Amino acid sequence: MQGYSELPRDLPVPTDDGACDHLLGEDLPDLTLNSTEGPPVNLRDAAKGILVLYLYPRTARPGEALPPGWDSIPGARGCTPQSCSFRDHAGRFTELRATVMGLSSQTTDEQRDFGQRMNIPFVLLSDPELGLATELQLPTFEAGGMRLFKRVTLVAERTTIVKVFYPVYPPDRNAEEVIDWLSARSRR
């Protein structure tokens, strides 16, 4: 069986369905979410500088089966590789003066467990009620009886969304795409 940190070669590629077209220029909502490190985080407060917020469906726990049909859902697979890529490039984000945070609908305990197992050096946020999806009209999908975020990465500066990565594919290259965009923007 292939590990969750590897992407199968035959994954379906997600297409841009326009579900995030409205986000550019929007302000992050005044929404406070539980965090894996310390007190809850208010998204508007976190975006006083540059915030890179990557949303992902869910990560699996060791020995946990994937939801039925998971690998056939475009964009579902790849949460661990995506998070590990952001982890591996954390120093570069610091150089670019960007704060990175991950977010899913999983519980804070699940997020904390994942963060510890994978040595994630930044905050992971928990939004089990999908409040951010409601506030920003973000795309979601259903799998295994769960409503989950579709994979989206938002870059906000002083609370305003200045870049949207959607669809995100392949997920393990998302951190590098964001770094490239931030680097080009800083040279302007």
N, C-alpha and C positions, 0 to 999 in steps of 0.2 A: 504494500500500500504506500502510495506517495505521501510524504509528510506535508503538513499544512504550510510549511515555509517554502515549498516549491510550487510553481505553477504548472499545471498540466499543459501540454502543447496544443491541445485541441479545444481550448476554451472559446466559447462564442464571444465575439467582440461586441460590446455595447455600441449603440448608435445614438447620435445626438437627437433626442426627441423634442428639443426646445424647452424642456421643463425647467431650465435654469436661465433662460434668456432674460428674464425680468430682474435678475439679481444685481447686475452691475450698477453701482451708484446707490444701492440701498444701504441703509444703516443697519448694523447689527442690532437685534432687539435687546431690551433691558431684561435679560434672562439670566438667572443664576442657576448653575448646575453643580452637582456634586463632583468632586475631584478626587483623584487618586492620591494627591499630595496636599495635605492641609485642609483649610476651609473651602467651602464652595466658591466657585468662580463666577463672577458676573462677566458676561461676554463683552459688554460695552467697556467695562473697566480694563479687561485684558487687552483690548484693542486701542489703547492710548497711543501706542507706537504702531509697529507693523505686526499683525497677527496672521499666522498661517494656521488655519483650522481645517484639518482634513477629516471628513466624515466617512465612515465605513460601516458596512452592514453588521458584522460581528466576527469575533475571533472564537476559535474552538479551544476547548480545554483538552489536555492530553487524554486520549481514550474516548473522547466524545465523538459520536458520529455526526457527520454533516447532515443538515436537513435534506429530506428526499429531493432529488433533482437539482441539488445545489450547483453542481458543475455545469448544468445546462442553462442556468439563468445568467444572461449576459451581465457581466460586472459584479457578480456575487463573490466569486472566489478571488482571494488575493489579499485579504486583510492583514495577515501576518507579514507577507513580503512587503507590503506597503509600509506598515509600521516600522519594520526593521530597516527599510531604506531611509525613512526619516530619522531613525536612531543613528544609522551609520553616517548621516550627513549633518548631525546636530551641530558640530563645530562650525560648519560652513554657514548655517542659519544664524548662529551667534555672530559670526563675522559680518553678516549682512544686517545685523541688528533686528532680526525677526524672531518673534516668539512662536514656537510651534506647539500646538495642542491637537490631540486626537479626540474624536467624539464618536460614540455609538449609542445605541439604545440599550446596551447591556448594563447590568447593575454595577454599582461602584466596586463591589467585591470582585466581580468577574473582571472588571477593568484593572483593578489593583493586582489581581493574581496574574493576569496577562503581562502587565507592565513589569512585574518582578521577575517572572520567568524569562522574559525577553530583554531584560535590562534596558527598558525604555527610560531615557533620561529626562523626559518632559511629562507634563500633566496629561492625563487621559480623563476626559469628562464623560459622565453618564447622563443620558437623557432618555430614560425608559418610557416617558410619556410622549416622546417625540415633539416636545414643545417647540424646538427650533424648526422642525418641519412645518408645524402649524404657523408659527410667526412669519417665516420666510417663504411659505408655500414651496417647500423643498420636495423633490421626488422621493417616493418610498416604494417598496414592493412587499409582497407577502411570500413567506416561505416557512414551511414547517409550523404553521399556525402563528407565526410571529410577523409583526409589521416592522420593517427595517428600513434604515436610510439607504438610498442608492449612494454610490460612491461619488462624492463631490469634494473639491478642495477650494476653499475660499481664502483669498488674501484680503485683509481689511487694514486700512490705515486710518488712524484716528476715528475709528468706529465705522467708516464707510467701506463697503466692498469695492475694491479696485480691480480685482481679477477673479475670474471663476474658471476652474478647470473642471469640465464636464463634457462628455463622459471621461472618466479617468481610466485609461488603458494604454499599456499594461500598468497595473498598479505598482509594480516594483520599480517603475521608472518615474513615478509621480514626483518624488522628492527632487530628483535631478531637473525635471521640467520646471518646478517652482523655483529652484535655485537659478536656473538659466534666465527665467523671467525677471526675478529680483535683481540679478546681476546686470542685465541689460537696462533695467529701469534705473538703477543707481548710477549708470554711466551717462544718463541723459542730463 
